[in-house]
Amino acid sequence: MSKKTKYRIRNWSSYNKALVQRGSLTVWFDKNIVNFWYNKKKSRHRGRPLVYTDLAIQCCLTLKMVYRLPLRSAQGLVMSLLELLQLPLDAPDYSSLSIREKTLSLELPMKPTAQNGMHLVVDATGLKLYGEGEWKVKKHGASKHRTWLKRRC
């Protein structure tokens, strides 16, 4: 019976960088998003019209899901992102997020891993969450990476 191999961490600086990289998220906001953040359509229903578009709510809820945040913390994260990017937009408040979350269906297409980062792209066409590979293919084109298959003989 063989013993289980123990792995020792020898390069602590790269190990720490890898742990920090797990929380990596790149957010891309198009400059024209300002025109699509607030709802400009008139409502046919009674009551107060919606202030924010579905795009704004989806952006906030996606960040909430990625970082597993409560609604108030998600509001604070979006507020700080908009402030850092110097965009003249307000973040939806947590009660609006809670109400609109029930009507929007939102699923993450992938889960973040230790090696791959995530890229959240918000533009006039909508919201898209890219993994590292999908984003690289779109930016640089398909790579000529060889895949190997293991066969039984």
N, C-alpha and C positions, 0 to 999 in steps of 0.2 A: 504494500500500500504506500503510495507516494504522499509526501507532505505537500500541503498547499503552499505555493510560493508567496512569500511576503514581499511587498513592494514598499520601499522606503522612499520618502520624498527627499531628494538631494538638492534640488534647485527651488528653494522656497520663494524666491522672487517671481519666478514664472508661475509657480503654483498659486500665489496670491493674485497675480494678474489674471489667471484663468478664472478664479473665483469672482473677481470683480467683473470680468467680461460677461458672466452669466446674466447680468442685469442690463446688458447693452441693448439699446433701442435707438434707432435713428428715425427721426420724424421729419418728413419733408412736407412743407406747406407751400403751395403754389401762391404766387402773389395775387392772383385773381380770386382766391378763396374768399376774400373780403366780400365779394359780390354774392356769394352763395352761402354765407354763414347764417344770415338772418332771413326769415320767411317774409316774402313780399306778396305772396298770393293771398287773395281775399278768401275767407272761409265761407262756405255755403251753410254752415251749421250755426246754431245759436251759440252765444257765449263769446268769450275772448278768443281772438285768433292766436295761432301758435307763433311764438316769438322766434324760435330757432328752426332751421330746416332739419330734415332727417340726417343729412350729412354731418352736421354739427353734433347731433346726439350720438350718431354712430361712432364718431371720432372719440368722444368722451367715454362711451361705453367700451370701446375696444381697448383703450388705455386702462380702464378699470379691470377688464378681464385679463389683460396681459400681466399686470402687476398685482392682481388679486386684492384690489383696494375696496374699501367701503365707498359709498357714494360721495360723502363729504370730502374724503381724501382725493377722489378722482376729480372733483371740482377744483380743488386746490392745485393738483398737478396740471390740469389744463390751464388754469389761470396763470401759473408760473411759466408754462411753455409759451403762452401767448405774449406774456410780458417780456420773456427773454428774446423772442423773435420780433419784438416791437411791432406787433400787429394790432391795429385799432379795433379789437374784437373783445367781447365779454364772453366768459365761460358760462354755459348753462348752469343754473343752480341745481342742487341735489334733488329738490322736489320735482323739478321738470324732468330730470334724468329718470327718477323713479317712475313717474307717470308714463313717460314715453317708452321706457324699457319694456313695458308690458306689450306694447303694440309692435315693436320692432323685433325681428328675428335676427340674431347676430351670433355667428359661430366663427371661431378661429380656425383658419385652414391648416394651421400647423402649431406646434408647441415649440418654444425656444429650447435650444440645447446649449451645452457648454461651449461647443465649438462655433456654432452659427449664431449670428446676430439676427435681429429683426429690423425690417424697414417698413415703417408706416408712411404711406404716401397719401396725402390729402390734396386733391385738385378739383377742378370744376366738374370732372366726370364722376367723381365719387371718392370712395375710400378703398384702398387696397393694401393688404398686408403681405409683404414679400419676405420669403426666406432668403438666406444669403445666396444660394445657388440660383434661384429664379431671378433675383435682382441682377446678378452678374451676367446671366445669359441675356437679359434684356439690354443691359448696358454695353457689354463687350461682344455679344454673339456667342453661339454655341462653342464649347471647348471640344478639343479632340482627345478627351480623356478616355483611356481604354478601360473597359470593364472585363473582369476576369470571372470565369465560371468555374466552380469546383465540380468535377465529375467523379463519379465512382467507377472504378474499373473492376 
